[in-house]
Amino acid sequence: FICLFIHVGRGLYYGSYTFLETWNIGVILLFTVMATAFVGYVLPWGQMSFWGAT
C-alpha cells in the first residue's frame, strides 16, 4: 500500500490528474486493490477479522 500511496501522491504532485481517463482507471484500480486487501483480511473470519469488519 505504501507504494500505491506514493504513486498516487506523485501523480498529484506532477499534475497527472489532467489526463482524466488515465486518472480514473488508476483510482478504480486503487479501490479494487483496497477492496481485495479488505476481503483478504476478513476471509479467515477469526476474532481480529470480525472486529476489523465491524
C-alpha distance matrix in Angstrom:
0.0 3.8 5.4 5.0 6.2 8.5 9.7 10.6 12.2 14.1 15.3 16.5 18.2 19.9 21.0 19.6 19.7 23.4 23.0 22.6 22.3 19.5 17.6 18.3 17.1 13.8 13.5 14.7 12.2 9.3 11.3 12.1 8.7 8.4 12.0 11.8 9.5 12.0 14.9 14.0 13.9 17.2 18.9 20.7 22.1 22.9 23.6 20.1 18.9 21.9 21.1 17.4 18.7 21.6
3.8 0.0 3.8 5.4 5.2 6.1 8.5 10.0 10.5 12.1 14.2 15.3 16.2 18.2 19.8 18.9 19.5 23.2 23.1 23.2 23.4 20.4 18.4 19.7 18.9 15.2 15.2 17.1 14.8 11.8 14.2 15.5 12.3 11.9 15.6 15.5 13.1 15.5 18.5 17.5 17.1 20.5 22.3 23.9 25.2 25.7 26.0 22.3 21.7 24.6 23.5 19.9 21.6 24.1
5.4 3.8 0.0 3.8 5.5 5.1 6.0 8.6 9.8 10.4 12.2 14.2 15.1 16.3 18.1 16.7 17.9 21.3 20.9 21.4 21.3 17.9 16.5 18.2 17.0 13.3 14.2 16.1 13.4 11.1 14.3 15.1 12.0 12.8 16.4 16.0 14.3 17.2 19.8 18.7 19.0 22.4 23.8 25.6 27.3 28.0 28.8 25.2 24.2 27.2 26.4 22.7 24.1 26.8
5.0 5.4 3.8 0.0 3.8 5.4 5.0 6.2 8.5 9.8 10.6 12.4 14.2 15.4 16.4 14.7 15.2 18.8 18.3 18.3 18.2 15.1 13.3 14.7 13.6 9.9 10.4 12.4 10.0 7.4 10.7 11.9 9.3 10.1 13.7 13.8 12.7 15.3 17.9 17.5 18.1 21.1 22.5 24.8 26.2 27.4 28.2 24.7 23.3 26.0 25.3 21.5 22.3 25.0
6.2 5.2 5.5 3.8 0.0 3.8 5.4 5.1 6.0 8.5 9.8 10.5 12.1 14.2 15.2 14.3 14.6 18.3 18.5 18.5 19.1 16.3 13.8 15.3 15.2 11.4 11.1 13.7 12.2 9.0 11.7 13.8 11.6 11.2 15.0 15.8 14.3 16.3 19.4 19.3 19.2 22.0 24.1 26.2 27.2 28.2 28.4 24.8 23.7 26.2 24.9 21.3 22.2 24.5
8.5 6.1 5.1 5.4 3.8 0.0 3.8 5.5 5.0 6.1 8.6 9.8 10.3 12.1 14.0 13.4 14.6 18.1 18.4 19.1 19.9 16.7 14.7 17.0 16.7 12.9 13.4 16.3 14.6 11.9 15.1 16.9 14.6 14.7 18.5 19.0 17.5 19.7 22.7 22.3 22.3 25.4 27.2 29.2 30.4 31.2 31.5 27.8 26.9 29.5 28.3 24.6 25.8 28.1
9.7 8.5 6.0 5.0 5.4 3.8 0.0 3.8 5.4 5.1 6.3 8.7 9.8 10.6 12.2 10.7 12.1 15.5 15.2 16.1 16.6 13.2 11.6 14.1 13.6 9.9 11.2 14.0 12.2 10.3 13.9 15.4 13.6 14.5 18.0 18.4 17.6 20.1 22.7 22.5 23.1 26.0 27.5 29.8 31.2 32.4 33.0 29.5 28.2 30.8 29.9 26.1 26.9 29.3
10.6 10.0 8.6 6.2 5.1 5.5 3.8 0.0 3.8 5.4 5.0 6.3 8.6 10.0 10.5 9.3 9.6 13.3 13.5 13.8 14.8 11.9 9.4 11.7 12.0 8.4 8.6 12.1 11.2 8.9 12.0 14.3 13.2 13.5 16.9 18.0 17.5 19.4 22.1 22.5 23.0 25.5 27.3 29.9 30.8 32.2 32.6 29.1 27.6 29.9 28.8 25.1 25.5 27.7
12.2 10.5 9.8 8.5 6.0 5.0 5.4 3.8 0.0 3.8 5.3 5.1 6.1 8.6 9.8 10.0 10.7 14.1 15.2 15.9 17.5 14.8 12.1 14.7 15.5 12.1 12.0 15.6 14.9 12.4 15.2 17.8 16.4 16.2 19.7 21.0 20.0 21.7 24.8 25.0 25.0 27.7 29.8 32.1 32.9 33.9 34.0 30.4 29.3 31.5 30.0 26.4 27.2 29.1
14.1 12.1 10.4 9.8 8.5 6.1 5.1 5.4 3.8 0.0 3.8 5.4 5.0 6.1 8.4 8.4 10.3 13.3 14.1 15.6 17.1 14.1 12.1 15.4 15.8 12.5 13.5 17.0 16.0 14.2 17.4 19.5 18.2 18.6 22.1 23.0 22.2 24.3 27.1 27.1 27.5 30.3 32.1 34.4 35.5 36.6 36.9 33.3 32.1 34.5 33.2 29.6 30.4 32.5
15.3 14.2 12.2 10.6 9.8 8.6 6.3 5.0 5.3 3.8 0.0 3.8 5.5 5.3 5.9 4.9 6.7 9.7 10.4 11.8 13.4 10.6 8.6 12.0 12.8 9.9 11.1 14.6 14.2 12.9 16.0 18.1 17.5 18.2 21.3 22.4 22.2 24.2 26.8 27.2 27.9 30.4 32.0 34.7 35.7 37.2 37.6 34.1 32.6 34.8 33.7 30.0 30.4 32.4
16.5 15.3 14.2 12.4 10.5 9.8 8.7 6.3 5.1 5.4 3.8 0.0 3.8 5.6 5.2 6.2 6.5 9.5 11.4 12.3 14.7 12.7 9.8 12.9 14.6 11.9 11.9 15.7 16.0 14.2 16.7 19.4 19.0 19.0 22.1 23.8 23.4 24.8 27.7 28.4 28.7 31.0 33.0 35.7 36.3 37.7 37.8 34.3 32.9 34.8 33.4 29.9 30.2 31.8
18.2 16.2 15.1 14.2 12.1 10.3 9.8 8.6 6.1 5.0 5.5 3.8 0.0 3.8 5.6 7.8 9.3 11.5 13.6 15.3 17.7 15.4 13.1 16.4 17.9 15.1 15.5 19.2 19.2 17.3 20.0 22.7 21.8 21.9 25.2 26.6 25.9 27.6 30.5 31.0 31.1 33.6 35.7 38.1 38.9 40.0 40.0 36.4 35.3 37.4 35.8 32.3 32.9 34.5
19.9 18.2 16.3 15.4 14.2 12.1 10.6 10.0 8.6 6.1 5.3 5.6 3.8 0.0 3.8 5.7 8.4 9.7 11.4 13.9 16.1 13.8 12.3 16.0 17.2 14.8 16.0 19.5 19.4 18.2 21.2 23.4 22.8 23.4 26.6 27.8 27.5 29.4 32.1 32.4 33.0 35.5 37.3 39.9 40.8 42.1 42.4 38.9 37.6 39.7 38.4 34.8 35.2 37.1
21.0 19.8 18.1 16.4 15.2 14.0 12.2 10.5 9.8 8.4 5.9 5.2 5.6 3.8 0.0 3.8 5.3 6.2 8.7 10.8 13.6 12.0 10.2 13.6 15.5 13.7 14.5 18.0 18.5 17.6 20.2 22.6 22.6 23.1 26.0 27.5 27.6 29.2 31.7 32.5 33.2 35.4 37.2 40.0 40.8 42.3 42.6 39.2 37.6 39.5 38.3 34.7 34.8 36.5
19.6 18.9 16.7 14.7 14.3 13.4 10.7 9.3 10.0 8.4 4.9 6.2 7.8 5.7 3.8 0.0 3.8 5.3 6.0 8.4 10.5 8.4 7.1 10.9 12.2 10.6 12.1 15.3 15.6 15.3 18.0 20.0 20.1 21.2 23.8 25.1 25.5 27.4 29.6 30.4 31.4 33.6 35.1 38.0 39.0 40.7 41.3 38.0 36.2 38.2 37.3 33.6 33.5 35.5
19.7 19.5 17.9 15.2 14.6 14.6 12.1 9.6 10.7 10.3 6.7 6.5 9.3 8.4 5.3 3.8 0.0 3.8 5.3 6.0 8.9 7.8 5.4 8.5 10.9 9.8 10.2 13.4 14.6 14.2 16.3 18.6 19.3 20.0 22.3 24.1 24.7 26.1 28.3 29.5 30.4 32.3 34.0 37.1 37.7 39.6 40.1 36.9 34.9 36.6 35.7 32.1 31.7 33.5
23.4 23.2 21.3 18.8 18.3 18.1 15.5 13.3 14.1 13.3 9.7 9.5 11.5 9.7 6.2 5.3 3.8 0.0 3.8 5.6 8.9 8.8 7.7 10.4 12.8 12.6 13.3 16.1 17.5 17.6 19.6 21.7 22.7 23.5 25.6 27.3 28.2 29.6 31.6 32.9 34.0 35.8 37.3 40.5 41.2 43.2 43.7 40.6 38.5 40.1 39.3 35.7 35.1 36.8
23.0 23.1 20.9 18.3 18.5 18.4 15.2 13.5 15.2 14.1 10.4 11.4 13.6 11.4 8.7 6.0 5.3 3.8 0.0 3.8 5.8 5.7 6.1 8.6 10.3 10.8 12.3 14.4 15.6 16.5 18.6 20.1 21.3 22.6 24.5 25.9 27.1 28.7 30.4 31.6 33.1 34.8 36.0 39.3 40.2 42.4 43.3 40.2 38.0 39.7 39.2 35.6 34.8 36.8
22.6 23.2 21.4 18.3 18.5 19.1 16.1 13.8 15.9 15.6 11.8 12.3 15.3 13.9 10.8 8.4 6.0 5.6 3.8 0.0 3.8 5.5 5.0 5.9 8.5 9.7 10.3 12.1 14.0 15.0 16.4 18.1 19.8 20.9 22.3 24.1 25.6 26.8 28.4 30.0 31.4 32.8 34.1 37.5 38.1 40.5 41.4 38.5 36.0 37.5 37.0 33.6 32.5 34.3
22.3 23.4 21.3 18.2 19.1 19.9 16.6 14.8 17.5 17.1 13.4 14.7 17.7 16.1 13.6 10.5 8.9 8.9 5.8 3.8 0.0 3.8 5.5 5.3 6.3 8.6 10.0 10.7 12.4 14.3 15.7 16.6 18.5 20.2 21.2 22.6 24.5 25.9 27.0 28.5 30.4 31.8 32.6 36.1 37.0 39.6 40.7 38.0 35.3 36.9 36.8 33.3 32.1 34.2
19.5 20.4 17.9 15.1 16.3 16.7 13.2 11.9 14.8 14.1 10.6 12.7 15.4 13.8 12.0 8.4 7.8 8.8 5.7 5.5 3.8 0.0 3.8 5.5 5.3 6.2 8.8 10.0 10.6 12.3 14.5 15.3 16.5 18.5 20.1 21.0 22.6 24.5 25.8 26.8 28.7 30.4 31.2 34.6 35.7 38.1 39.3 36.4 33.9 35.8 35.7 32.0 31.2 33.5
17.6 18.4 16.5 13.3 13.8 14.7 11.6 9.4 12.1 12.1 8.6 9.8 13.1 12.3 10.2 7.1 5.4 7.7 6.1 5.0 5.5 3.8 0.0 3.8 5.5 5.1 6.2 8.7 9.8 10.5 12.5 14.2 15.3 16.5 18.4 19.9 21.1 22.6 24.4 25.6 27.0 28.8 30.0 33.3 34.1 36.3 37.2 34.2 31.9 33.6 33.2 29.6 28.8 30.9
18.3 19.7 18.2 14.7 15.3 17.0 14.1 11.7 14.7 15.4 12.0 12.9 16.4 16.0 13.6 10.9 8.5 10.4 8.6 5.9 5.3 5.5 3.8 0.0 3.8 5.3 5.1 6.2 8.6 9.8 10.7 12.2 14.3 15.4 16.5 18.3 20.0 21.1 22.5 24.2 25.8 27.1 28.2 31.7 32.3 34.8 35.8 33.0 30.4 31.9 31.7 28.2 27.0 29.0
17.1 18.9 17.0 13.6 15.2 16.7 13.6 12.0 15.5 15.8 12.8 14.6 17.9 17.2 15.5 12.2 10.9 12.8 10.3 8.5 6.3 5.3 5.5 3.8 0.0 3.8 5.5 5.1 6.2 8.6 10.0 10.4 12.3 14.3 15.3 16.3 18.3 20.0 20.9 22.3 24.3 25.7 26.4 29.9 30.9 33.5 34.8 32.1 29.4 31.2 31.3 27.7 26.6 29.1
13.8 15.2 13.3 9.9 11.4 12.9 9.9 8.4 12.1 12.5 9.9 11.9 15.1 14.8 13.7 10.6 9.8 12.6 10.8 9.7 8.6 6.2 5.1 5.3 3.8 0.0 3.8 5.4 5.1 6.1 8.7 9.7 10.5 12.3 14.2 15.2 16.5 18.4 19.9 20.9 22.5 24.4 25.4 28.7 29.7 32.0 33.1 30.2 27.7 29.8 29.6 25.9 25.3 27.8
13.5 15.2 14.2 10.4 11.1 13.4 11.2 8.6 12.0 13.5 11.1 11.9 15.5 16.0 14.5 12.1 10.2 13.3 12.3 10.3 10.0 8.8 6.2 5.1 5.5 3.8 0.0 3.8 5.4 5.0 6.3 8.5 9.9 10.6 12.3 14.2 15.4 16.5 18.4 19.9 21.1 22.6 24.1 27.4 28.0 30.3 31.1 28.2 25.8 27.4 27.1 23.5 22.6 24.9
14.7 17.1 16.1 12.4 13.7 16.3 14.0 12.1 15.6 17.0 14.6 15.7 19.2 19.5 18.0 15.3 13.4 16.1 14.4 12.1 10.7 10.0 8.7 6.2 5.1 5.4 3.8 0.0 3.8 5.4 5.3 6.1 8.7 9.9 10.5 12.2 14.3 15.3 16.4 18.2 19.9 21.1 22.1 25.6 26.3 28.9 30.1 27.5 24.7 26.3 26.4 22.9 21.6 24.0
12.2 14.8 13.4 10.0 12.2 14.6 12.2 11.2 14.9 16.0 14.2 16.0 19.2 19.4 18.5 15.6 14.6 17.5 15.6 14.0 12.4 10.6 9.8 8.6 6.2 5.1 5.4 3.8 0.0 3.8 5.5 4.9 6.1 8.6 9.8 10.4 12.2 14.2 15.2 16.3 18.2 19.9 20.6 24.0 25.2 27.6 29.0 26.3 23.6 25.6 25.9 22.3 21.4 24.2
9.3 11.8 11.1 7.4 9.0 11.9 10.3 8.9 12.4 14.2 12.9 14.2 17.3 18.2 17.6 15.3 14.2 17.6 16.5 15.0 14.3 12.3 10.5 9.8 8.6 6.1 5.0 5.4 3.8 0.0 3.8 5.4 5.2 6.2 8.7 9.9 10.7 12.4 14.3 15.3 16.6 18.5 19.9 23.0 23.9 26.0 27.0 24.0 21.7 23.7 23.6 19.9 19.4 22.0
11.3 14.2 14.3 10.7 11.7 15.1 13.9 12.0 15.2 17.4 16.0 16.7 20.0 21.2 20.2 18.0 16.3 19.6 18.6 16.4 15.7 14.5 12.5 10.7 10.0 8.7 6.3 5.3 5.5 3.8 0.0 3.8 5.4 5.0 6.1 8.5 9.8 10.4 12.2 14.0 15.2 16.4 17.9 21.3 21.8 24.1 25.1 22.4 19.7 21.3 21.3 17.7 16.7 19.2
12.1 15.5 15.1 11.9 13.8 16.9 15.4 14.3 17.8 19.5 18.1 19.4 22.7 23.4 22.6 20.0 18.6 21.7 20.1 18.1 16.6 15.3 14.2 12.2 10.4 9.7 8.5 6.1 4.9 5.4 3.8 0.0 3.8 5.4 5.1 6.1 8.6 9.9 10.5 12.1 14.2 15.4 16.1 19.6 20.5 23.1 24.7 22.2 19.2 21.1 21.7 18.2 17.0 19.9
8.7 12.3 12.0 9.3 11.6 14.6 13.6 13.2 16.4 18.2 17.5 19.0 21.8 22.8 22.6 20.1 19.3 22.7 21.3 19.8 18.5 16.5 15.3 14.3 12.3 10.5 9.9 8.7 6.1 5.2 5.4 3.8 0.0 3.8 5.4 5.0 6.1 8.6 9.9 10.4 12.2 14.3 15.1 18.2 19.5 21.7 23.2 20.5 17.8 20.3 20.7 17.0 16.6 19.8
8.4 11.9 12.8 10.1 11.2 14.7 14.5 13.5 16.2 18.6 18.2 19.0 21.9 23.4 23.1 21.2 20.0 23.5 22.6 20.9 20.2 18.5 16.5 15.4 14.3 12.3 10.6 9.9 8.6 6.2 5.0 5.4 3.8 0.0 3.8 5.4 5.1 6.2 8.7 9.8 10.6 12.4 14.1 17.1 17.8 19.8 20.8 17.9 15.4 17.6 17.6 13.9 13.5 16.5
12.0 15.6 16.4 13.7 15.0 18.5 18.0 16.9 19.7 22.1 21.3 22.1 25.2 26.6 26.0 23.8 22.3 25.6 24.5 22.3 21.2 20.1 18.4 16.5 15.3 14.2 12.3 10.5 9.8 8.7 6.1 5.1 5.4 3.8 0.0 3.8 5.4 5.1 6.1 8.5 9.8 10.6 11.9 15.4 15.8 18.4 19.7 17.3 14.3 16.0 16.6 13.2 11.9 15.0
11.8 15.5 16.0 13.8 15.8 19.0 18.4 18.0 21.0 23.0 22.4 23.8 26.6 27.8 27.5 25.1 24.1 27.3 25.9 24.1 22.6 21.0 19.9 18.3 16.3 15.2 14.2 12.2 10.4 9.9 8.5 6.1 5.0 5.4 3.8 0.0 3.8 5.4 5.2 6.0 8.5 9.9 10.3 13.6 15.0 17.5 19.4 17.2 14.1 16.4 17.6 14.2 13.3 16.9
9.5 13.1 14.3 12.7 14.3 17.5 17.6 17.5 20.0 22.2 22.2 23.4 25.9 27.5 27.6 25.5 24.7 28.2 27.1 25.6 24.5 22.6 21.1 20.0 18.3 16.5 15.4 14.3 12.2 10.7 9.8 8.6 6.1 5.1 5.4 3.8 0.0 3.8 5.5 5.1 6.1 8.7 9.9 12.5 13.9 15.7 17.3 14.5 12.0 14.8 15.4 11.9 12.0 15.6
12.0 15.5 17.2 15.3 16.3 19.7 20.1 19.4 21.7 24.3 24.2 24.8 27.6 29.4 29.2 27.4 26.1 29.6 28.7 26.8 25.9 24.5 22.6 21.1 20.0 18.4 16.5 15.3 14.2 12.4 10.4 9.9 8.6 6.2 5.1 5.4 3.8 0.0 3.8 5.4 5.1 6.2 8.5 11.3 11.6 13.7 14.9 12.4 9.4 11.7 12.3 8.8 8.3 11.9
14.9 18.5 19.8 17.9 19.4 22.7 22.7 22.1 24.8 27.1 26.8 27.7 30.5 32.1 31.7 29.6 28.3 31.6 30.4 28.4 27.0 25.8 24.4 22.5 20.9 19.9 18.4 16.4 15.2 14.3 12.2 10.5 9.9 8.7 6.1 5.2 5.5 3.8 0.0 3.8 5.4 5.1 5.8 9.3 10.0 12.9 14.8 13.1 9.6 11.6 13.3 10.6 9.2 12.9
14.0 17.5 18.7 17.5 19.3 22.3 22.5 22.5 25.0 27.1 27.2 28.4 31.0 32.4 32.5 30.4 29.5 32.9 31.6 30.0 28.5 26.8 25.6 24.2 22.3 20.9 19.9 18.2 16.3 15.3 14.0 12.1 10.4 9.8 8.5 6.0 5.1 5.4 3.8 0.0 3.8 5.6 5.2 7.8 9.8 12.0 14.4 12.5 9.5 12.4 14.2 11.4 11.3 15.1
13.9 17.1 19.0 18.1 19.2 22.3 23.1 23.0 25.0 27.5 27.9 28.7 31.1 33.0 33.2 31.4 30.4 34.0 33.1 31.4 30.4 28.7 27.0 25.8 24.3 22.5 21.1 19.9 18.2 16.6 15.2 14.2 12.2 10.6 9.8 8.5 6.1 5.1 5.4 3.8 0.0 3.8 5.7 7.1 8.2 9.6 11.3 8.9 6.3 9.6 10.9 8.1 8.8 12.5
17.2 20.5 22.4 21.1 22.0 25.4 26.0 25.5 27.7 30.3 30.4 31.0 33.6 35.5 35.4 33.6 32.3 35.8 34.8 32.8 31.8 30.4 28.8 27.1 25.7 24.4 22.6 21.1 19.9 18.5 16.4 15.4 14.3 12.4 10.6 9.9 8.7 6.2 5.1 5.6 3.8 0.0 3.8 5.8 5.4 7.9 9.7 8.4 4.7 7.0 9.2 7.2 6.7 10.3
18.9 22.3 23.8 22.5 24.1 27.2 27.5 27.3 29.8 32.1 32.0 33.0 35.7 37.3 37.2 35.1 34.0 37.3 36.0 34.1 32.6 31.2 30.0 28.2 26.4 25.4 24.1 22.1 20.6 19.9 17.9 16.1 15.1 14.1 11.9 10.3 9.9 8.5 5.8 5.2 5.7 3.8 0.0 3.8 5.4 8.4 11.4 10.8 7.5 9.6 12.5 11.0 10.2 13.6
20.7 23.9 25.6 24.8 26.2 29.2 29.8 29.9 32.1 34.4 34.7 35.7 38.1 39.9 40.0 38.0 37.1 40.5 39.3 37.5 36.1 34.6 33.3 31.7 29.9 28.7 27.4 25.6 24.0 23.0 21.3 19.6 18.2 17.1 15.4 13.6 12.5 11.3 9.3 7.8 7.1 5.8 3.8 0.0 3.8 5.6 9.1 9.3 6.9 9.2 12.2 11.5 11.6 14.6
22.1 25.2 27.3 26.2 27.2 30.4 31.2 30.8 32.9 35.5 35.7 36.3 38.9 40.8 40.8 39.0 37.7 41.2 40.2 38.1 37.0 35.7 34.1 32.3 30.9 29.7 28.0 26.3 25.2 23.9 21.8 20.5 19.5 17.8 15.8 15.0 13.9 11.6 10.0 9.8 8.2 5.4 5.4 3.8 0.0 3.8 6.7 7.6 5.1 5.8 9.3 9.5 9.2 11.6
22.9 25.7 28.0 27.4 28.2 31.2 32.4 32.2 33.9 36.6 37.2 37.7 40.0 42.1 42.3 40.7 39.6 43.2 42.4 40.5 39.6 38.1 36.3 34.8 33.5 32.0 30.3 28.9 27.6 26.0 24.1 23.1 21.7 19.8 18.4 17.5 15.7 13.7 12.9 12.0 9.6 7.9 8.4 5.6 3.8 0.0 3.8 5.6 5.1 6.1 8.8 9.7 10.6 12.5
23.6 26.0 28.8 28.2 28.4 31.5 33.0 32.6 34.0 36.9 37.6 37.8 40.0 42.4 42.6 41.3 40.1 43.7 43.3 41.4 40.7 39.3 37.2 35.8 34.8 33.1 31.1 30.1 29.0 27.0 25.1 24.7 23.2 20.8 19.7 19.4 17.3 14.9 14.8 14.4 11.3 9.7 11.4 9.1 6.7 3.8 0.0 3.8 5.5 5.2 6.5 8.6 10.1 11.0
20.1 22.3 25.2 24.7 24.8 27.8 29.5 29.1 30.4 33.3 34.1 34.3 36.4 38.9 39.2 38.0 36.9 40.6 40.2 38.5 38.0 36.4 34.2 33.0 32.1 30.2 28.2 27.5 26.3 24.0 22.4 22.2 20.5 17.9 17.3 17.2 14.5 12.4 13.1 12.5 8.9 8.4 10.8 9.3 7.6 5.6 3.8 0.0 3.8 5.4 5.3 6.0 8.6 10.1
18.9 21.7 24.2 23.3 23.7 26.9 28.2 27.6 29.3 32.1 32.6 32.9 35.3 37.6 37.6 36.2 34.9 38.5 38.0 36.0 35.3 33.9 31.9 30.4 29.4 27.7 25.8 24.7 23.6 21.7 19.7 19.2 17.8 15.4 14.3 14.1 12.0 9.4 9.6 9.5 6.3 4.7 7.5 6.9 5.1 5.1 5.5 3.8 0.0 3.8 5.5 4.9 6.2 8.7
21.9 24.6 27.2 26.0 26.2 29.5 30.8 29.9 31.5 34.5 34.8 34.8 37.4 39.7 39.5 38.2 36.6 40.1 39.7 37.5 36.9 35.8 33.6 31.9 31.2 29.8 27.4 26.3 25.6 23.7 21.3 21.1 20.3 17.6 16.0 16.4 14.8 11.7 11.6 12.4 9.6 7.0 9.6 9.2 5.8 6.1 5.2 5.4 3.8 0.0 3.8 5.4 5.4 6.5
21.1 23.5 26.4 25.3 24.9 28.3 29.9 28.8 30.0 33.2 33.7 33.4 35.8 38.4 38.3 37.3 35.7 39.3 39.2 37.0 36.8 35.7 33.2 31.7 31.3 29.6 27.1 26.4 25.9 23.6 21.3 21.7 20.7 17.6 16.6 17.6 15.4 12.3 13.3 14.2 10.9 9.2 12.5 12.2 9.3 8.8 6.5 5.3 5.5 3.8 0.0 3.8 5.4 5.2
17.4 19.9 22.7 21.5 21.3 24.6 26.1 25.1 26.4 29.6 30.0 29.9 32.3 34.8 34.7 33.6 32.1 35.7 35.6 33.6 33.3 32.0 29.6 28.2 27.7 25.9 23.5 22.9 22.3 19.9 17.7 18.2 17.0 13.9 13.2 14.2 11.9 8.8 10.6 11.4 8.1 7.2 11.0 11.5 9.5 9.7 8.6 6.0 4.9 5.4 3.8 0.0 3.8 5.7
18.7 21.6 24.1 22.3 22.2 25.8 26.9 25.5 27.2 30.4 30.4 30.2 32.9 35.2 34.8 33.5 31.7 35.1 34.8 32.5 32.1 31.2 28.8 27.0 26.6 25.3 22.6 21.6 21.4 19.4 16.7 17.0 16.6 13.5 11.9 13.3 12.0 8.3 9.2 11.3 8.8 6.7 10.2 11.6 9.2 10.6 10.1 8.6 6.2 5.4 5.4 3.8 0.0 3.8
21.6 24.1 26.8 25.0 24.5 28.1 29.3 27.7 29.1 32.5 32.4 31.8 34.5 37.1 36.5 35.5 33.5 36.8 36.8 34.3 34.2 33.5 30.9 29.0 29.1 27.8 24.9 24.0 24.2 22.0 19.2 19.9 19.8 16.5 15.0 16.9 15.6 11.9 12.9 15.1 12.5 10.3 13.6 14.6 11.6 12.5 11.0 10.1 8.7 6.5 5.2 5.7 3.8 0.0
